[in-house]
Amino acid sequence: MSQRIVIAGASMGGLRAAERLRAGGFTGEIVAVGDEAHLPYNRPPLSKEALASEVTHEAVAFRLRPAVADVTWRLGVPIAAADLAVRAVRLADGTELAYDGLVVATGMRPRRLPVPGPVAGRHVVRTLEDAATLRAELTPGTRVLVIGAGFIGCEVAATARVLGCPVTVVAPEAAPMLRPLGAELGAALQRRHEAEGVSFLLGRTVRRFLGDGPQAAQPAQPTQPTQPTQPAQTAKTGGSGTGAGRVSGAELSDGTVVEADVVVEAVGSASNTEWLDGNGLDLSDGVLCDNALRVEGRSRLVAVGDVARFPNPRYDEVARRVEHWSIPTDTAKRAVPSLLADLGHAAHDPVPFAPLPTFWSDQYGLRIQSFGAPALGGDDIRVLEGDLGGEVVVGYHDGGRLVGVVMIGLPSAVARYRTELMNTPTAA
């Protein structure tokens, strides 16, 4: 009898899982279920080059290889619930799908600020629709307030400046991108943004959004979740006046008022796991997996992408989620063989899964690249090459062991440092 594998999630992780299933010799039915109406596409450009131009699916769509031409894509309909005991999922339209194997690839959604204020003019950046709606408002002279100074916030700030918008960034940290980069490199990148005209108000949070009319009871919904049953991150009502209720600025925790025509909330993300509630899983931060990407060691159930929380013996035995572009591909390469072994199509792979996380960021023509886990070496940060005012390589060490590098420029050094990190002995 032919077997069916359901892939919950139709973004990059879902696509990579489908590709690996076919590459691994699985000839049964594959059904990929996604809440968006689009076939899989690349998300990182949405806050960078795609946002700076016309946002279209064609510009960011992944090429579908012939091997996955027979995959069934159930798009625009999220999974509402799963019953792992009977191996079945229920879609939001009532359809029930039995499965022999299940891949969890539902990813993340943007968080929203639970503070009072109006709705219109507040944005997040996660989907094509998010980016297209924001891009339409980024006209020259439009005052942009970015809440959050992580990579997404700084990328949006850089893109908005290139488009001729005055930009202010507000964040509670003391420097942009503080956690992944550290104070010195974060401050150096802040100076580069300031040289381009971006203003920073750091060490502060948003007390309330200001507006020109009646306020709605909750903010505009972020990227539509993969599950309709998730609890919404809503904002409280607030403000007064008459009109459309569009945001006109924000009052900060220290009383500062920032005027703005557009607000971008880049304050982190939450895992799309509510559809797995009631199955006895640890969903406290994504989906807890073992090193083989089996969800809590369960047979026929694996996770891929940034929803998967797994231990990486390259560093230690702590299970962590990794929200880097390379992770969907890396985790699919490990999770799918585990699933196929459970289904009797392959032998179990005894080799430990120890990926080297990789990400990049483009800001004002600067290419920022990272390899490894810089956040784990935040107590011992050293400039390895160059200087913070120009092209530079910064190393992050844990117990004297190099665990991550961040590079600005110096493309000729990429292969050397990547190789060094790959060859660094794993944690004892």
C-alpha positions, 0 to 999 in steps of 0.5 A, a space after each residue: 500500500 502506498 504511504 502518505 507523508 504530510 508536510 505541515 508548512 509550504 515555505 522553504 522548509 517544506 520545499 526542502 523536505 519534499 525534495 529530500 523525500 524524493 531524493 531519498 527514494 520515497 515514491 509515495 504521496 506527498 502533501 504539503 499544506 500551507 496557509 499562504 496562497 503562494 508556492 514556496 519563496 525566499 523570505 530574506 529579500 523581503 526586507 532588503 532588495 525586494 522591498 526596495 523594488 516591486 515586490 512580486 512572487 516571481 522575483 523571490 519564488 524558488 524553482 520547483 525541481 522536476 522531482 517534486 512536480 507530483 507533490 500536492 500543494 494545499 495552499 491558502 488553507 492552514 492546518 487547524 489541529 493534529 491527532 498524533 495518536 491516530 496520525 491525522 491532521 485537520 485543515 481549517 476547511 474541515 478536510 482530514 488527512 491521514 498520514 504515515 509520516 508527518 513533517 512539522 515545517 510551520 515556521 514562525 510569525 511576527 510578534 506584535 507590540 501589545 500596547 495601546 494605539 491605532 491600527 492603520 500604518 503599522 506593519 510587519 515584514 514576513 510575507 509577500 503581502 506584508 512587504 508589498 503593503 509596506 513598500 507602497 507606503 515607503 515614498 520619499 519623505 514618509 517618516 518611518 518609525 522602526 521598532 526593534 534594532 535586530 537584523 530585520 529592523 536594521 534592514 528595513 531602516 536601511 532600505 527605507 533610507 535608500 528610498 528617501 524616507 526619514 527613519 527613526 529606530 527605537 529599541 530597548 537594547 543599548 546597541 543595534 543587533 546587540 545579542 548576535 553581534 555584541 556591543 562593539 560591532 553593534 555600535 560600529 554598525 549603528 555609526 554606519 546607519 547614522 552616517 546614512 541619516 538614521 536616528 536611534 533612540 535606544 534603551 527605550 520601549 513604546 508606551 503607546 502609539 498615537 493617532 488621528 482618530 478612533 482606535 480599533 481593539 487590536 492591531 492589524 493582523 500580522 502574517 496569517 498564522 499557520 493555525 487559525 486557533 492560535 492566540 492573537 497578540 492584540 493591542 489594547 485600545 487607546 487614544 482619542 479623536 475622530 478620523 481614520 485612526 491611523 498611526 501618527 507616532 509613538 510615545 516612548 517609555 521616557 516620555 519622548 514623542 516620535 512622529 511617524 507616518 509608517 511604523 514597522 514592528 520588528 520585535 521578534 517572532 513566535 512559533 506556529 505550533 498551536 495546531 499541535 496542542 493537546 498531543 503532550 509535546 514540549 511547545 514552549 519554544 518551537 517543537 522540541 526535537 532530538 538530534 535526529 530531528 525527531 520530535 521528542 524522539 517519536 517515530 514518524 514525526 520530524 521537524 525542519 526549519 526555524 520551528 525545530 528546537 534541537 541540540 547541536 553537539 558542535 556547541 553543547 547539548 542544549 536544544 535551541 531554535 535557529 532562525 537562519 536561512 541555512 537551517 531549513 536546508 540543513 535540517 531537512 537533510 537530517 530530518 528526512 532520513 530519520 523519517 524514511 528510516 522510521 517508515 522502513 525506507 532507509 537505515 538509521 543514520 548514526 552520525 551526529 547532526 552538527 550544522 554550521 549556522 549561516 546568515 547574511 544581511 545587506 545594509 547600504 551595500 554592506 554584506 554582513 555575513 555570519 558563520 557559527 553561533 556568535 551569540 554563544 561567544 558573547 563574553 569573548 569577542 575579538 577583532 580577528 582581521 581589519 578594523 571596526 570602521 571598515 572591513 572587518 572579521 570579528 571572532 566569538 569565543 567560548 572557553 577560548 574556542 572559536 564558535 562564530 565569526 561575523 564579517 563585514 566585507 572581506 569576501 576573499 576571507 569567507 572560505 578560510 573562516 568558514 573552514 576554520 569553524 567547520 574544523 573546530 573541535 566540537 564541544 567536550 
